[in-house]
């Protein structure tokens, strides 16, 4: 197990009661679940940026004036025409949109994907560490429960 960070005191797992181990196990399970959901959200967001970046390659001068479907949201599209293939409107978050050149938009999406990759690289070791600790706690809890059952079970002659 990793050494505790400076300012934190480690707890000897062997000194915990089965009830305390069960509570710790439940807490670790919740933390692993929350971190896993965060990781999934990061992956989904990264995939959306990738799709947006790839869709920029469809913007060609040949397509100016052609009919197309314009997304209003993830499920509603309206008919429209491509007026300009050199600029796009990019959702930069918090309900703000900015007009950018195609190259600027590609760079924006790349920066966002790189940032998300860095965040995933930070979250993944935490998930693994919590999961390993949870497994250790589960094994220790099982051992203590078996020892307790053996002590309370009537001895056979």
DAVENJO-V567335 format. One line per field, one symbol per residue. phi: phi as a letter, one per 30 degrees, with the letter a starting at -180 (. if undefined). psi: psi as a letter, one per 40 degrees, with the letter a starting at -180 (. if undefined). burial: 1 if it has 24 or more other C-alpha atoms within 12 Angstrom, else 0. A space follows every 10 residues. Layout:
phi->???
psi->???
burial->???
//
This chain:
phi->.ddddejccd cddddddedd dddddddddd dddddddddd dddddddddd dddddddddb edddiddacc dcadbbbbda bdcbccbbcc dcjhicbbdb dedddddedd dddddddddd dddedddddd dddddddddd dddddddddd ddddddd
psi->iiiiiheihi hhddeiiddd dddddddddd dddddddddd dddddddddd ddddddeehi ddeheiiihh hdaeehiiia ihdheeiihh heifehihhi iddddddddd dddddddddd dddddddddd dddddddddd dddddddddd deihhh.
burial->0000000000 0010000100 1101100110 0100110010 0110010011 0110010010 0000000000 0000000000 0000100101 0000000000 0100110110 0110011001 0010011101 1011001101 1001000000 0000000
//
